[in-house]
Amino acid sequence: MGTAYTPGLTVTPNAIVRKTRKLPIKGTVLVTEGDRVEPHTVVARADLPGDLDQVKVAHVLGINPGEVPQRLLIELGEHVVEGQVIARTKYFFGLLKSEAKAPTEGTIEYISDVSGNVGIRHAPRPVELTAYVRGAVIKVIPEEGVVIETPAAVVQGIFGIGGEREGAIRVMPDPDRTIEPGDINGELAGKIIVARRLITGEALKEAARAGVAGVVVAGIIDKELVDLLGYEIGVAITGDEAVGVTLVLTEGFGEIQMAQKTFDLLASLEGQEGSINGATQIRAGVIRPEVIVPRRDSAAAAVAEAGGELKIGSHIRVIREPHFGELGSVTALPPKLVEIETGAKVRTLRATLDSGTEAVIPRANVELV
């Protein structure tokens, strides 16, 4: 078998991007088909139920659960404020009393004469869903969300952290040097900064303090990222990290350099407004971190293919250990199945990595660049 097909990272100046934006629960869609939206445009809104507090009225008053309804000073569905007395009992000929008070503001949701408890629901929490990218609404999903379409330049990364943000692309003055804390200043606030090599963990902290929207670099030293996050990076989806800045790695971890095609594309987008998201999922249901820069001229856009043909001479990136993140070229595609350490029989390829190493790699462990 001389060829095979494998997914690759999308790095293209012209693509048609369609983003489905959906609320976590049913709500109200605020736009209609054909509307133009910006990244910060609120396209849908919903109210998440507030937290539920439980007041152990029977225990507080020292009575049987069945007596609770007789001691209540409120009714089901009534609004209460923090500290309001919701139940009271008197004893010792009415000279003494015990009171149960609302620990928070909310609405009486239930009264139980079995447990003797009263439930108070906090006020709903509004959730607003933004467009994330500039474009046009091409579909409304009733009570749930929308699909937004935009012609755009797209750069996918291999790993990222941090959520959705937007800002203008800004290439660092000396992009071939590792970004250090001293390279970050207030002029970069709200920008998506780009460099060809690494960023240090301390520089990433400084970027967050300075209000930088996003960082796109080839890589980072994995220990520095772990120190920044405070925990080991697992296989679960990323994107919710409270780091204050979004990071997209185009190549991986360690001393590494960005692919020339990727850097040239990002550099060509200097000054243009884009959206960035570090959310990553490596296993089933792959999610790639991304930078999307919408094009004003829709006629110039074309749909980018998500994959390609794996053949001798193909440029690849390794996406599993022991060569994770390394780039190289395919030198051979043996047709026979090979048994690997796990006992599974898989098709492999031979590749010359940019480091000079000759390696035999399962085909499923690489992607086209």
Secondary structure, DSSP 8 states (H G I E B T S, - for coil): ---EEEEB--EEEEEEEEEEEE-SS--EE---TT-EE-TT-EEEEEEE---EEEE-HHHHHT--GGGHHHHBSS-TT-EE-TT-EEEEEEETTTTEEEEEE-SSSEEEEEE-TTT--EEEE---EEEEEE--SSEEEEEEETTTEEEEEEEEEEEE-SEEES--EEEEEEE-SSTTS-B-GGG--GGGTTEEEE-SSBB-HHHHHHHHHHT--EEEEEEE-HHHHHHHHTS---SS------SSSEEEEEEEESS----HHHHHHHHHTTT-EEEEE---B-SSS-B--EEEEE-S-GGG-----SEEEE-TT-EEEE-STTSTT-EEEEEE---S-EE-TTS-EE-EEEEEETTS-EEEEEGGGEEE-
